[in-house]
Amino acid sequence: MNNKRIGTVSIIVHSRTERARRVNEIISEHGAIVIGRLGLPYGPRGLNIIALIVDGSTDEIGALTGKLGALHEVEVKAALAKV
């Protein structure tokens, strides 16, 4: 069974100064499945938004989103399509 997926992972970071280093470390640890990244600061709300394009197995993407989602003041959502 092929469990490869392609999709997006949306990350909202509420406290950049405290979380940015760890968020970037986790993304780098899973860099093999990240094919694109866009990061935008949103000053009016004090948020930083990161959008990742990913291509990997459900286990690989789940490991990435699980680690990110476990961080305090970090919200993560994934939208995946079967390929």
ZIWOQUI-V376496 format. One record per residue. N is the residue number from 1. PSI is psi in radians with two decimals (none if undefined). Layout:
BEGIN
[[N;PSI] [N;PSI]]
END
This chain:
BEGIN
[[1;2.34] [2;2.00] [3;0.45] [4;2.46] [5;2.68] [6;2.51] [7;-2.83] [8;2.61] [9;2.11] [10;2.28] [11;2.22] [12;2.14] [13;2.09] [14;-0.44] [15;1.46] [16;-0.81] [17;-0.55] [18;-0.42] [19;-0.33] [20;-0.79] [21;-0.84] [22;-0.68] [23;-0.82] [24;-0.63] [25;-0.79] [26;-0.77] [27;-0.73] [28;-0.68] [29;-0.52] [30;0.41] [31;-0.43] [32;-0.40] [33;-0.08] [34;2.08] [35;-0.14] [36;2.66] [37;2.42] [38;2.22] [39;2.32] [40;2.24] [41;2.49] [42;1.47] [43;-0.74] [44;-0.48] [45;0.01] [46;0.58] [47;2.79] [48;2.29] [49;2.27] [50;2.29] [51;2.20] [52;2.48] [53;2.19] [54;2.67] [55;1.84] [56;-3.08] [57;2.83] [58;-0.59] [59;-0.75] [60;-0.79] [61;-0.68] [62;-0.64] [63;-0.74] [64;-0.92] [65;-0.57] [66;-0.78] [67;-0.75] [68;-0.76] [69;-0.37] [70;-0.22] [71;2.41] [72;2.39] [73;0.48] [74;2.21] [75;2.43] [76;2.39] [77;2.45] [78;2.51] [79;2.04] [80;2.58] [81;2.51] [82;2.40] [83;none]]
END
